[in-house]
């Protein structure tokens, strides 16, 4: 019997990004690189990886709107 292993990923993105400096885009996980927010790129990379069965994202309680906008 072959057993499949499901991998879960936890993306910890609740930081404020203060060392990266102030930005109108908010903390660095929501800033854009090459036209896409870092958060969107990160989630897309894990979603496309084989074997990833679950993605859990921890965000700051004040960042729901930023997160929803970044994920699109």
N, CA, C and O atoms as a printed pandas DataFrame, in Angstrom:
     atom_number atom_name residue_name chain_id  residue_number  x_coord  y_coord  z_coord
0              1         N          UNK        A               1    0.847   -1.180    0.000
1              2        CA          UNK        A               1    0.000    0.000    0.000
2              3         C          UNK        A               1    0.891    1.241    0.000
3              4         O          UNK        A               1    1.797    1.368    0.823
4              5         N          UNK        A               2    0.624    2.141   -0.921
5              6        CA          UNK        A               2    1.395    3.377   -1.024
6              7         C          UNK        A               2    0.663    4.484   -0.284
7              8         O          UNK        A               2   -0.526    4.718   -0.502
8              9         N          UNK        A               3    1.382    5.150    0.579
9             10        CA          UNK        A               3    0.795    6.237    1.357
10            11         C          UNK        A               3    1.291    7.568    0.816
11            12         O          UNK        A               3    2.495    7.761    0.651
12            13         N          UNK        A               4    0.371    8.493    0.538
13            14        CA          UNK        A               4    0.745    9.824    0.071
14            15         C          UNK        A               4    0.949   10.734    1.271
15            16         O          UNK        A               4    0.176   10.717    2.229
16            17         N          UNK        A               5    1.991   11.515    1.196
17            18        CA          UNK        A               5    2.259   12.486    2.244
18            19         C          UNK        A               5    1.770   13.848    1.783
19            20         O          UNK        A               5    2.128   14.311    0.700
20            21         N          UNK        A               6    0.958   14.481    2.599
21            22        CA          UNK        A               6    0.490   15.828    2.301
22            23         C          UNK        A               6    1.334   16.805    3.102
23            24         O          UNK        A               6    1.523   16.642    4.307
24            25         N          UNK        A               7    1.833   17.812    2.419
25            26        CA          UNK        A               7    2.661   18.820    3.070
26            27         C          UNK        A               7    1.825   20.067    3.299
27            28         O          UNK        A               7    1.127   20.535    2.400
28            29         N          UNK        A               8    1.902   20.597    4.505
29            30        CA          UNK        A               8    1.238   21.862    4.831
30            31         C          UNK        A               8    2.303   22.944    4.947
31            32         O          UNK        A               8    3.394   22.705    5.463
32            33         N          UNK        A               9    1.977   24.121    4.466
33            34        CA          UNK        A               9    2.876   25.267    4.524
34            35         C          UNK        A               9    2.239   26.322    5.413
35            36         O          UNK        A               9    1.046   26.602    5.299
36            37         N          UNK        A              10    3.033   26.904    6.296
37            38        CA          UNK        A              10    2.575   28.026    7.108
38            39         C          UNK        A              10    3.393   29.243    6.697
39            40         O          UNK        A              10    4.616   29.257    6.833
40            41         N          UNK        A              11    2.709   30.257    6.194
41            42        CA          UNK        A              11    3.361   31.508    5.816
42            43         C          UNK        A              11    3.091   32.502    6.939
43            44         O          UNK        A              11    1.950   32.902    7.169
44            45         N          UNK        A              12    4.144   32.891    7.626
45            46        CA          UNK        A              12    4.018   33.828    8.743
46            47         C          UNK        A              12    4.269   35.226    8.187
47            48         O          UNK        A              12    5.400   35.580    7.856
48            49         N          UNK        A              13    3.197   36.016    8.088
49            50        CA          UNK        A              13    3.273   37.326    7.445
50            51         C          UNK        A              13    2.594   38.396    8.287
51            52         O          UNK        A              13    1.877   39.249    7.762
52            53         N          UNK        A              14    2.820   38.347    9.581
53            54        CA          UNK        A              14    2.164   39.293   10.486
54            55         C          UNK        A              14    3.069   40.442   10.891
55            56         O          UNK        A              14    2.667   41.304   11.673
56            57         N          UNK        A              15    4.293   40.462   10.365
57            58        CA          UNK        A              15    5.234   41.515   10.739
58            59         C          UNK        A              15    4.831   42.869   10.184
59            60         O          UNK        A              15    4.012   42.968    9.270
60            61         N          UNK        A              16    5.405   43.878   10.739
61            62        CA          UNK        A              16    5.088   45.240   10.313
62            63         C          UNK        A              16    6.085   45.771    9.295
63            64         O          UNK        A              16    5.815   46.793    8.664
64            65         N          UNK        A              17    7.223   45.118    9.110
65            66        CA          UNK        A              17    8.196   45.534    8.103
66            67         C          UNK        A              17    8.858   46.862    8.398
67            68         O          UNK        A              17    9.241   47.577    7.473
68            69         N          UNK        A              18    9.000   47.206    9.661
69            70        CA          UNK        A              18    9.530   48.520   10.038
70            71         C          UNK        A              18   10.970   48.734    9.586
71            72         O          UNK        A              18   11.333   49.853    9.225
72            73         N          UNK        A              19   11.792   47.701    9.597
73            74        CA          UNK        A              19   13.188   47.861    9.173
74            75         C          UNK        A              19   13.290   48.138    7.680
75            76         O          UNK        A              19   14.297   48.677    7.222
76            77         N          UNK        A              20   12.274   47.783    6.920
77            78        CA          UNK        A              20   12.276   48.025    5.478
78            79         C          UNK        A              20   11.894   49.465    5.149
79            80         O          UNK        A              20   11.961   49.865    3.987
80            81         N          UNK        A              21   11.496   50.246    6.143
81            82        CA          UNK        A              21   11.116   51.637    5.926
82            83         C          UNK        A              21    9.641   51.794    5.598
83            84         O          UNK        A              21    8.963   50.827    5.251
84            85         N          UNK        A              22    9.161   53.004    5.708
85            86        CA          UNK        A              22    7.754   53.315    5.455
86            87         C          UNK        A              22    7.436   53.219    3.967
87            88         O          UNK        A              22    8.277   53.513    3.118
88            89         N          UNK        A              23    6.222   52.806    3.671
89            90        CA          UNK        A              23    5.760   52.713    2.294
90            91         C          UNK        A              23    4.249   52.896    2.263
91            92         O          UNK        A              23    3.550   52.499    3.195
92            93         N          UNK        A              24    3.745   53.500    1.183
93            94        CA          UNK        A              24    2.297   53.631    1.013
94            95         C          UNK        A              24    1.638   52.269    0.847
95            96         O          UNK        A              24    0.443   52.122    1.103
96            97         N          UNK        A              25    2.408   51.276    0.420
97            98        CA          UNK        A              25    1.873   49.931    0.204
98            99         C          UNK        A              25    1.755   49.131    1.497
99           100         O          UNK        A              25    1.182   48.041    1.499
100          101         N          UNK        A              26    2.289   49.657    2.588
101          102        CA          UNK        A              26    2.204   48.956    3.863
102          103         C          UNK        A              26    3.420   48.089    4.123
103          104         O          UNK        A              26    4.478   48.305    3.532
104          105         N          UNK        A              27    3.274   47.101    5.010
105          106        CA          UNK        A              27    4.388   46.207    5.331
106          107         C          UNK        A              27    4.933   45.516    4.080
107          108         O          UNK        A              27    4.232   45.377    3.078
108          109         N          UNK        A              28    6.184   45.091    4.154
109          110        CA          UNK        A              28    6.874   44.587    2.958
110          111         C          UNK        A              28    6.198   43.398    2.288
111          112         O          UNK        A              28    6.362   43.213    1.083
112          113         N          UNK        A              29    5.449   42.591    3.021
113          114        CA          UNK        A              29    4.795   41.444    2.386
114          115         C          UNK        A              29    3.695   41.865    1.409
115          116         O          UNK        A              29    3.234   41.055    0.605
116          117         N          UNK        A              30    3.279   43.117    1.478
117          118        CA          UNK        A              30    2.241   43.620    0.574
118          119         C          UNK        A              30    2.801   44.545   -0.501
119          120         O          UNK        A              30    2.056   45.012   -1.362
120          121         N          UNK        A              31    4.084   44.810   -0.461
121          122        CA          UNK        A              31    4.712   45.663   -1.472
122          123         C          UNK        A              31    4.855   44.886   -2.776
123          124         O          UNK        A              31    4.903   43.656   -2.787
124          125         N          UNK        A              32    4.922   45.628   -3.861
125          126        CA          UNK        A              32    4.995   44.975   -5.169
126          127         C          UNK        A              32    6.435   44.832   -5.647
127          128         O          UNK        A              32    7.285   45.692   -5.419
128          129         N          UNK        A              33    6.666   43.721   -6.313
129          130        CA          UNK        A              33    7.922   43.461   -7.009
130          131         C          UNK        A              33    7.521   42.970   -8.390
131          132         O          UNK        A              33    6.806   41.977   -8.523
132          133         N          UNK        A              34    7.980   43.660   -9.400
133          134        CA          UNK        A              34    7.624   43.253  -10.758
134          135         C          UNK        A              34    6.136   43.285  -11.017
135          136         O          UNK        A              34    5.617   42.484  -11.795
136          137         N          UNK        A              35    5.437   44.220  -10.361
137          138        CA          UNK        A              35    4.009   44.394  -10.597
138          139         C          UNK        A              35    3.084   43.522   -9.769
139          140         O          UNK        A              35    1.864   43.630   -9.897
140          141         N          UNK        A              36    3.637   42.652   -8.915
141          142        CA          UNK        A              36    2.796   41.795   -8.071
142          143         C          UNK        A              36    3.228   41.896   -6.615
143          144         O          UNK        A              36    4.421   41.981   -6.322
144          145         N          UNK        A              37    2.258   41.889   -5.702
145          146        CA          UNK        A              37    2.610   41.911   -4.277
146          147         C          UNK        A              37    3.427   40.673   -3.886
147          148         O          UNK        A              37    3.200   39.578   -4.401
148          149         N          UNK        A              38    4.367   40.862   -2.980
149          150        CA          UNK        A              38    5.196   39.758   -2.489
150          151         C          UNK        A              38    4.308   38.625   -1.972
151          152         O          UNK        A              38    4.602   37.453   -2.208
152          153         N          UNK        A              39    3.230   38.966   -1.271
153          154        CA          UNK        A              39    2.331   37.942   -0.725
154          155         C          UNK        A              39    1.739   37.080   -1.838
155          156         O          UNK        A              39    1.689   35.857   -1.706
156          157         N          UNK        A              40    1.296   37.689   -2.915
157          158        CA          UNK        A              40    0.705   36.932   -4.028
158          159         C          UNK        A              40    1.740   36.000   -4.649
159          160         O          UNK        A              40    1.443   34.843   -4.946
160          161         N          UNK        A              41    2.947   36.504   -4.843
161          162        CA          UNK        A              41    4.019   35.684   -5.413
162          163         C          UNK        A              41    4.337   34.488   -4.515
163          164         O          UNK        A              41    4.544   33.375   -4.997
164          165         N          UNK        A              42    4.372   34.734   -3.207
165          166        CA          UNK        A              42    4.702   33.676   -2.253
166          167         C          UNK        A              42    3.640   32.585   -2.256
167          168         O          UNK        A              42    3.959   31.398   -2.334
168          169         N          UNK        A              43    2.383   32.991   -2.170
169          170        CA          UNK        A              43    1.285   32.017   -2.164
170          171         C          UNK        A              43    1.252   31.244   -3.483
171          172         O          UNK        A              43    1.060   30.028   -3.481
172          173         N          UNK        A              44    1.433   31.927   -4.592
173          174        CA          UNK        A              44    1.411   31.263   -5.900
174          175         C          UNK        A              44    2.533   30.234   -6.022
175          176         O          UNK        A              44    2.331   29.154   -6.578
176          177         N          UNK        A              45    3.702   30.566   -5.508
177          178        CA          UNK        A              45    4.832   29.633   -5.583
178          179         C          UNK        A              45    4.542   28.354   -4.805
179          180         O          UNK        A              45    4.806   27.255   -5.293
180          181         N          UNK        A              46    4.003   28.492   -3.603
181          182        CA          UNK        A              46    3.676   27.300   -2.821
182          183         C          UNK        A              46    2.498   26.539   -3.423
183          184         O          UNK        A              46    2.486   25.309   -3.403
184          185         N          UNK        A              47    1.514   27.251   -3.954
185          186        CA          UNK        A              47    0.347   26.591   -4.550
186          187         C          UNK        A              47    0.742   25.756   -5.769
187          188         O          UNK        A              47    0.115   24.735   -6.055
188          189         N          UNK        A              48    1.775   26.187   -6.481
189          190        CA          UNK        A              48    2.220   25.474   -7.674
190          191         C          UNK        A              48    3.184   24.327   -7.360
191          192         O          UNK        A              48    3.461   23.496   -8.225
192          193         N          UNK        A              49    3.686   24.279   -6.151
193          194        CA          UNK        A              49    4.662   23.246   -5.783
194          195         C          UNK        A              49    3.973   21.896   -5.599
195          196         O          UNK        A              49    2.918   21.819   -4.970
196          197         N          UNK        A              50    4.558   20.843   -6.138
197          198        CA          UNK        A              50    3.950   19.519   -5.976
198          199         C          UNK        A              50    3.979   19.063   -4.517
199          200         O          UNK        A              50    4.944   19.311   -3.794
200          201         N          UNK        A              51    2.915   18.400   -4.107
201          202        CA          UNK        A              51    2.859   17.843   -2.762
202          203         C          UNK        A              51    2.298   18.761   -1.700
203          204         O          UNK        A              51    2.038   18.321   -0.581
204          205         N          UNK        A              52    2.105   20.037   -2.028
205          206        CA          UNK        A              52    1.560   20.975   -1.050
206          207         C          UNK        A              52    0.050   20.778   -1.006
207          208         O          UNK        A              52   -0.639   20.980   -2.005
208          209         N          UNK        A              53   -0.456   20.385    0.152
209          210        CA          UNK        A              53   -1.877   20.119    0.285
210          211         C          UNK        A              53   -2.644   21.199    1.010
211          212         O          UNK        A              53   -3.867   21.284    0.903
212          213         N          UNK        A              54   -1.928   22.023    1.745
213          214        CA          UNK        A              54   -2.605   23.055    2.534
214          215         C          UNK        A              54   -1.656   24.228    2.728
215          216         O          UNK        A              54   -0.465   24.048    2.982
216          217         N          UNK        A              55   -2.207   25.438    2.603
217          218        CA          UNK        A              55   -1.444   26.655    2.858
218          219         C          UNK        A              55   -2.186   27.440    3.926
219          220         O          UNK        A              55   -3.359   27.774    3.762
220          221         N          UNK        A              56   -1.501   27.730    5.012
221          222        CA          UNK        A              56   -2.058   28.513    6.113
222          223         C          UNK        A              56   -1.254   29.803    6.187
223          224         O          UNK        A              56   -0.023   29.774    6.193
224          225         N          UNK        A              57   -1.950   30.931    6.242
225          226        CA          UNK        A              57   -1.272   32.225    6.258
226          227         C          UNK        A              57   -1.655   32.975    7.525
227          228         O          UNK        A              57   -2.837   33.196    7.791
228          229         N          UNK        A              58   -0.657   33.363    8.300
229          230        CA          UNK        A              58   -0.876   34.152    9.512
230          231         C          UNK        A              58   -0.575   35.609    9.186
231          232         O          UNK        A              58    0.544   35.955    8.808
232          233         N          UNK        A              59   -1.594   36.461    9.337
233          234        CA          UNK        A              59   -1.411   37.888    9.065
234          235         C          UNK        A              59   -1.714   38.693   10.324
235          236         O          UNK        A              59   -2.318   38.188   11.270
236          237         N          UNK        A              60   -1.289   39.940   10.318
237          238        CA          UNK        A              60   -1.577   40.861   11.420
238          239         C          UNK        A              60   -3.071   41.167   11.427
239          240         O          UNK        A              60   -3.697   41.250   10.370
240          241         N          UNK        A              61   -3.627   41.331   12.590
241          242        CA          UNK        A              61   -5.080   41.553   12.700
242          243         C          UNK        A              61   -5.555   42.815   11.986
243          244         O          UNK        A              61   -6.735   42.928   11.655
244          245         N          UNK        A              62   -4.650   43.765   11.743
245          246        CA          UNK        A              62   -5.033   45.002   11.055
246          247         C          UNK        A              62   -4.861   44.919    9.535
247          248         O          UNK        A              62   -5.140   45.893    8.835
248          249         N          UNK        A              63   -4.414   43.789    9.020
249          250        CA          UNK        A              63   -4.038   43.705    7.610
250          251         C          UNK        A              63   -5.027   42.964    6.712
251          252         O          UNK        A              63   -4.671   42.609    5.588
252          253         N          UNK        A              64   -6.238   42.722    7.164
253          254        CA          UNK        A              64   -7.188   41.952    6.347
254          255         C          UNK        A              64   -7.422   42.597    4.980
255          256         O          UNK        A              64   -7.430   41.900    3.965
256          257         N          UNK        A              65   -7.610   43.903    4.942
257          258        CA          UNK        A              65   -7.860   44.580    3.665
258          259         C          UNK        A              65   -6.628   44.507    2.762
259          260         O          UNK        A              65   -6.753   44.259    1.563
260          261         N          UNK        A              66   -5.442   44.722    3.330
261          262        CA          UNK        A              66   -4.206   44.620    2.550
262          263         C          UNK        A              66   -4.027   43.207    2.003
263          264         O          UNK        A              66   -3.644   43.027    0.847
264          265         N          UNK        A              67   -4.304   42.213    2.832
265          266        CA          UNK        A              67   -4.173   40.817    2.415
266          267         C          UNK        A              67   -5.135   40.505    1.269
267          268         O          UNK        A              67   -4.729   39.942    0.253
268          269         N          UNK        A              68   -6.399   40.866    1.428
269          270        CA          UNK        A              68   -7.396   40.588    0.389
270          271         C          UNK        A              68   -7.043   41.269   -0.923
271          272         O          UNK        A              68   -7.229   40.693   -1.995
272          273         N          UNK        A              69   -6.535   42.491   -0.842
273          274        CA          UNK        A              69   -6.130   43.208   -2.053
274          275         C          UNK        A              69   -4.911   42.533   -2.694
275          276         O          UNK        A              69   -4.840   42.404   -3.917
276          277         N          UNK        A              70   -3.971   42.109   -1.877
277          278        CA          UNK        A              70   -2.748   41.487   -2.397
278          279         C          UNK        A              70   -3.027   40.153   -3.072
279          280         O          UNK        A              70   -2.436   39.843   -4.106
280          281         N          UNK        A              71   -3.914   39.371   -2.499
281          282        CA          UNK        A              71   -4.213   38.052   -3.052
282          283         C          UNK        A              71   -5.089   38.165   -4.298
283          284         O          UNK        A              71   -4.997   37.350   -5.216
284          285         N          UNK        A              72   -5.937   39.189   -4.312
285          286        CA          UNK        A              72   -6.779   39.448   -5.473
286          287         C          UNK        A              72   -7.856   38.458   -5.614
287          288         O          UNK        A              72   -8.653   38.541   -6.548
